[in-house]
Amino acid sequence: MITDFYEEKGQVLIDNEEDNGNKSGPILISLHTNAELIIEGEIVAAPLDDTLVGRSADVWTGGVIAKSYPPQTKALKMVIH
């Protein structure tokens, strides 16, 4: 679930839940340069924005996560529902 948007960095805060149902806490997500953003079944070229807050998202990352709080990573693909 997307819970917040940070305009200055173009990031969304996601309350993260793994596929197995375990909650791993919040994570900041920005889009990779070549990321695929899909909103309601359509590929869009728009950046992340505050209209996404409150929506659920599936995110695929490259595996590198910054050890900050909250952790930060870049999405290779993001599907917004």
C-alpha positions in Angstrom: 0.0 0.0 0.0 1.3 3.4 -1.0 1.1 5.6 2.2 3.0 8.8 1.2 4.6 10.7 -1.6 7.9 12.8 -1.4 7.9 15.2 -4.3 11.5 16.5 -3.8 12.9 13.0 -4.5 10.0 11.6 -6.6 9.6 8.7 -4.1 6.6 6.9 -2.7 6.5 5.3 0.7 5.1 1.8 0.6 4.0 -0.2 3.6 5.7 -3.3 2.4 4.2 -6.8 2.6 6.1 -9.7 1.0 4.4 -12.4 -1.2 4.4 -14.8 1.7 2.3 -12.3 3.8 5.1 -11.1 6.1 5.2 -7.4 6.7 8.7 -6.0 6.5 7.9 -2.3 7.2 8.0 0.8 5.1 10.3 1.3 2.1 10.9 4.3 -0.1 10.6 3.5 -3.8 11.7 5.6 -6.8 11.6 4.6 -10.4 14.7 3.4 -12.2 15.5 5.3 -15.4 14.2 2.5 -17.6 11.4 1.4 -15.2 8.0 0.3 -16.5 5.1 2.0 -14.7 1.7 0.4 -15.2 -1.4 2.1 -13.8 -4.7 0.2 -14.0 -3.4 -2.0 -16.8 -1.9 0.7 -19.0 1.8 1.6 -19.4 2.3 5.2 -18.6 5.2 7.7 -18.9 4.2 9.9 -16.1 6.3 10.2 -12.9 5.2 9.1 -9.5 2.9 11.6 -7.8 0.6 12.1 -4.8 -2.5 10.7 -6.7 -1.0 7.2 -6.0 -1.3 7.5 -2.2 -3.8 5.0 -0.8 -3.5 2.6 -3.8 -1.9 -0.8 -3.7 1.2 -1.5 -5.7 3.3 -4.5 -6.8 7.0 -3.6 -7.2 9.9 -5.4 -8.8 13.4 -4.1 -7.8 17.0 -4.8 -8.9 17.8 -6.2 -5.4 19.9 -3.2 -4.2 18.4 -1.6 -1.1 20.0 1.3 0.8 20.4 0.6 4.5 18.7 3.8 5.6 15.5 4.2 7.6 13.3 3.7 5.9 15.2 1.6 3.4 15.3 2.9 -0.2 15.4 1.2 -3.6 14.5 1.8 -7.2 11.7 0.0 -9.0 12.4 -1.8 -12.3 8.7 -2.3 -12.7 5.7 -1.0 -10.7 2.1 -2.0 -11.1 -0.5 0.3 -9.4 -3.9 -1.1 -8.7 
